[in-house]
Amino acid sequence: MRRRKLLQQASLATLSALGLPALWRQAKAKNTTAAIKELQRRLGTRLIRPKLPWANLLAKTPVPVELKNPWALSSQAGGTQSTGMVGAWTAQASHNAVRVGSKADVATAVDVARLHNLRLVIKGMGGDYFGRSSGPPNSLLIWTHDLNAITTHQSFTPEGAPASQPPVTALTVSAGNAWLHAYQAATAAGLYVQGGGCTTVGACGGFSQGGGFGSYSKRFGSGAAGVLQMEVVTADGQLRTVNAFQEPDLCWALKGGGGGTYGVVVSQTLLAHPIPRLDGWISGWIEASDDGALEELLTNYLELVQKSLINPNWGEGVVIEPGQRRLQMMTSFIDLEANEAEAIWTPLLKQLKSKPHAFDVQVHFHAVPFENKWRPQADAVHWDRRDGAPSGQFWWKGNQNEVGAYWGGYQGRGVPMSALEGESLHRLAKAFVSASRTSFLLFQTSKGLAGISPEAESRQRQTSMNPAVLNDAGYVTLANWTQYRYPGISGHQPNPRESLKQQQDVDRAMAFIRAATPGGSSYVNEGNFFEPNWKQEFWGPNYERLLGIKRRYDPTNLFRVHHGVGSDT
């Protein structure tokens, strides 16, 4: 082994002396030129030149309203919701993109990229926190924005299924659809599909391919668990229809094995459920007078979580802003009347209200017919008011602070059920207090699948997500960021020192959470960009099987993303 390494080093030195790296770059440029000519010939005007939406922003110019609208950002080939992360990635626009109008366009782009050894990037809505939908300038972007068909099925059976397979209600979405589109179509048919809570997240991309959680995951399972069938263009340029009966290994890998890794999913069919009866949520806050009171509050809250909220009726959770002592309510519930939900919380709220010197309690319970969820009140949302924008297109006001975010730090950690037992619960409450001194802290019970309904658990076990998620009570997200900062744009650049401190503060906060959650895991879509143990954290015992499937369907590693299966080979 030592001799081989010395020979390799000697060969590299010889190549460098001969100037071959420069020759290689010239050859690469020729390959790229040839590839672009081939794409122009085969795709015509579908080959476009993207640019960053903020590329022409002037130093002393205020950030325009279009850059604060996630729908406007996703409607541009070079647009991403985040602008980068310190020490990790910076939003860039590929020099060339295929604005695909059909499945055949996707196959053409993949064929040309494989034959000419081009770096591929795939983007639907551009909401990835870790820049996996933003590639270097010399990459070829496959932009799926125009694939936006939605089909409702009252009786769907996967291709290749036996005659005995019972049909189900389902919804087929295309790669350019967002979850809002899917929800509106499902509601019109009296149905519900399990997706993400943010309306602008893609309904047929990295969300479900990475696993995907929504407000009601404890009732219906992860986004990956609801996938019945996918159409995917693999590295050989073939369009394949995959499900539990046709190419089941690839289907399993795509249901949680990570986006941008096995191919380009151009459509997927989701299991549709009867529409729930009621949509409920808790608004307001509970504010503690000092750190001791905050620890008491969090201890009591986590006891309520352990006793009453780890079940299919509850989701979402609570937020603490950095350095604050206010527990902001972001909790959702389903198919409970507002007074029924309030009754579950009453013992906790009554106890806190009995100590007005220590706690300010401003908590309110709401419930509406579920079919009204996607026709929200104006005070809860921002409407997309661009000329030509589809009617009824909106995003939640609570998601506004992520638009145009330059991340200092972003990490997540699953909270196993054992962390809510006995003295461990008190340690977790202390960890929440300590972490929230330097970092934004979000705790969501719907991003852990302990307490999931039995039907959903059966579907969940057919995914490739880390099975540890089935023992997670919830998930902690820690983050620090600066909004509307654009690397490389004079007068609008992030402050490197500020961003680095934000990152260090998140690292410090996560150390407290990790110590209080032994046995916890992470989640590929919202973990740590710098996670050293990412294979185990994201996929646990499933990684080796995923790697085998990756090598079978993509032997040259054409599809490669940061910390994706096979990305280090």
Secondary structure, 3 states (H helix, E strand, C coil): CHHHHHHHHHHHHHHHHHCHHHHHHHHHHHHHHHHHHHHHHHHHHHEECCCCCCCCCCCCCCCCHHHHCHHHHHCCCCCCCEEEECCCEECCCCCEEEECCCHHHHHHHHHHHHHHCCCEEEECCCCCCCCCCCCCCCCEEEECCCCCCEEEEEEECCCCCCCCCCCEEEEEEECCCEHHHHHHHHHHCCEECCCCCCCCCECCCHHHHCCCCCCCHHHHCCCHHHEEEEEEECCCCCEEEEECCCCHHHHHHHCCCCCCCCCEEEEEEEECEECCCEEEEEEEEEEECCHHHHHHHHHHHHHHHHHHHCCCCEEEEEEECCCCCEEEEEEEEECCCHHHHHHHHHHHHHHHHCCCCCEEEEEEEEEEEHHHCCCCCHHHEEECCCCCCCCCCEEEHHHHHHCCEEEEEEEEEEEEHHHHCHHHHHHHHHHHHHHHCCCEEEEEHHHCCCCCCHHHHHHHCCCCCCHHHHHEEEEEEEEEEEECCCCCCCCCCCCHHHHHHHHHHHHHHHHHHHHHCCCCCCCCCCCCCCCCCHHHHHHHHHHHHHHHHHHHHCCCCCCCCCCCCCCCC
